Amino acid sequence: MDSKVSSGSGLQDERITNLLVFGFLQNCSNCNFHKELEVLGRDLPVPAYLQGDHDDGLQTDGNRCTYFLAGGERDSQGQEEIIQDIARQLAVIGDKMDRSIHPGLVNNLAMRFMNVNLSEEDRRRYLATALERIMQTYPTDMEEEKTMLMLAMLLAKKVANHTPSLLRDVFRTTVNFINQNLFTYVRNLARNEMD
């Protein structure tokens, strides 16, 4: 059913995707779900410096805040910063692509997500269908995986902007979709940036 990594790294994989999607949403402009994002940030296993009020994680002594979850590797700070940088870059691209997503498609997806009886699998399927529709009409000079990643996160932003109360659900579905369909690409993005 789920194509989770069976080597026990599933939790780390999910954390990477959480960081990426959270960072993307945090760095998008023109959003009206800041309050919901702040609440979500408190509940997610993301570094403390990403949960604050965009203070960029600097402490009063000028050092970066180094709070991480128990069991986090020492080099995880470097990986998390790289993922945050990738999220920032993708948010800038996403802001440029924002108008390319038809409002009717966003409205339809938001209406689907409002159905509390939908299973997570159904939500992923609706997200995938919306992505397919956008991918067919979206002329791009980016590689397909990057375009799909961008558009998935952009759809999450647009649905949350449309109905801020859906942020948590659309966030979880987007993370699950990325982990199922694009995680190798995301992991390679992070590795390439680390090299």
C-alpha positions in Angstrom: 0.0 0.0 0.0 2.4 2.7 1.1 5.8 2.7 -0.5 7.6 3.6 2.8 11.3 2.8 3.2 11.5 -0.4 5.2 15.0 0.2 6.6 13.7 2.1 9.5 14.5 5.5 7.9 10.8 6.2 7.3 10.7 8.6 10.2 13.7 10.5 8.8 12.2 10.5 5.3 9.0 12.0 6.6 10.9 14.6 8.6 12.7 15.7 5.4 9.5 16.1 3.5 7.8 17.8 6.5 10.7 20.3 6.5 10.5 20.9 2.8 6.7 21.4 2.6 6.6 23.5 5.9 9.6 25.6 4.7 7.9 26.1 1.3 4.6 27.3 2.9 6.5 29.5 5.4 8.4 31.2 2.6 5.4 31.7 0.2 4.2 35.3 -0.3 0.6 36.4 -0.2 -0.7 33.8 2.3 -3.5 34.2 4.7 -2.9 31.0 6.8 0.0 32.3 8.9 -1.8 31.6 12.2 -2.6 28.0 11.1 1.0 27.5 9.9 2.3 28.6 13.3 0.1 26.1 15.1 1.2 23.4 12.6 4.8 24.2 13.2 4.4 23.6 17.0 3.0 20.2 16.3 5.6 19.1 13.7 9.0 17.6 14.3 10.7 20.6 12.8 13.7 22.5 14.3 12.8 25.2 16.7 14.3 27.9 14.5 11.7 27.2 11.9 8.8 27.4 14.3 9.4 31.0 15.4 8.3 34.3 13.9 10.7 34.2 10.9 13.6 35.4 13.2 15.9 33.2 11.1 16.9 31.2 14.2 19.5 33.6 15.5 19.9 33.7 19.2 20.9 36.9 21.0 24.5 35.9 21.0 24.4 35.6 17.2 24.6 31.8 17.1 22.0 29.7 15.3 19.6 27.9 17.5 20.5 24.2 17.7 17.4 22.5 19.1 16.8 19.2 17.4 14.7 16.2 18.3 16.3 13.5 20.4 18.1 11.0 18.2 18.9 13.6 15.6 22.3 13.3 14.0 24.8 16.1 14.5 25.0 16.7 10.7 21.2 16.9 10.6 21.5 20.6 11.2 23.3 21.0 7.9 20.8 18.8 6.1 17.9 20.8 7.7 19.4 24.1 6.6 19.9 22.7 3.1 16.3 21.6 2.9 15.2 25.0 4.2 17.3 26.7 1.4 15.7 24.4 -1.2 12.2 25.2 0.2 13.0 29.0 0.0 14.2 28.6 -3.6 11.1 26.6 -4.5 8.8 29.1 -2.8 10.3 31.9 -5.0 9.6 29.8 -8.1 6.2 28.9 -6.8 5.3 32.6 -6.3 6.0 33.1 -10.0 3.9 30.1 -11.0 1.1 31.0 -8.7 -1.2 32.5 -11.3 -0.9 29.4 -13.6 -3.2 27.3 -11.4 -6.9 27.9 -12.3 -9.0 29.0 -9.3 -11.8 26.6 -10.2 -9.4 23.7 -9.8 -8.3 25.0 -6.4 -11.9 25.5 -5.3 -12.8 22.0 -6.4 -9.9 20.5 -4.5 -10.7 22.5 -1.4 -14.3 21.3 -1.5 -13.1 17.7 -1.7 -10.8 18.2 1.3 -13.7 19.7 3.3 -15.4 16.3 3.2 -14.5 14.9 6.6 -15.4 11.3 5.5 -12.7 11.2 2.9 -9.9 8.7 3.5 -6.3 9.8 3.2 -6.0 7.6 0.1 -8.9 9.5 -1.5 -7.3 12.8 -0.6 -4.1 11.7 -2.2 -6.0 10.5 -5.3 -7.7 13.9 -5.6 -4.4 15.7 -5.2 -2.8 13.5 -7.9 -5.8 14.1 -10.3 -5.5 17.8 -9.8 -1.7 17.6 -10.4 -2.2 15.6 -13.6 -4.6 18.2 -15.0 -2.2 21.0 -14.2 0.8 19.1 -15.6 -1.0 18.6 -18.9 -1.5 22.3 -19.4 1.6 23.6 -17.8 4.4 24.4 -20.2 7.7 24.0 -18.4 11.3 24.0 -18.9 11.9 22.2 -15.6 12.4 18.5 -15.2 9.1 16.6 -14.6 9.8 15.6 -11.0 10.7 19.2 -10.0 7.6 20.5 -11.7 5.4 18.0 -10.0 7.0 18.7 -6.6 6.5 22.5 -7.1 2.9 22.1 -8.3 2.0 19.8 -5.4 3.3 22.2 -2.8 1.8 25.1 -4.7 -1.6 23.4 -4.7 -1.2 22.9 -0.9 -0.6 26.6 -0.6 -3.5 27.5 -2.8 -6.0 25.2 -1.0 -4.8 26.5 2.4 -5.1 30.1 1.2 -8.6 29.3 -0.1 -9.6 27.7 3.2 -7.0 28.1 6.0 -8.7 25.6 8.2 -7.7 22.9 5.7 -3.9 23.6 6.2 -3.2 20.6 8.4 -5.1 18.1 6.1 -3.6 19.4 2.9 -0.2 19.5 4.5 -0.4 15.9 5.6 -1.7 14.8 2.2 0.9 16.7 0.3 3.7 15.2 2.5 2.3 11.7 2.0 2.0 12.2 -1.8 5.6 13.5 -2.0 6.8 10.5 0.1 5.0 8.1 -2.1 5.8 9.6 -5.5 8.7 12.0 -5.3 10.8 11.1 -2.3 13.8 9.8 -4.3 13.9 13.1 -6.1 13.6 15.1 -2.9 16.4 13.1 -1.3 18.6 13.5 -4.3 17.9 17.3 -4.3 19.1 17.5 -0.7 22.2 15.3 -1.4 23.2 17.3 -4.5 23.0 20.5 -2.5 25.2 18.9 0.3 27.9 18.0 -2.2 
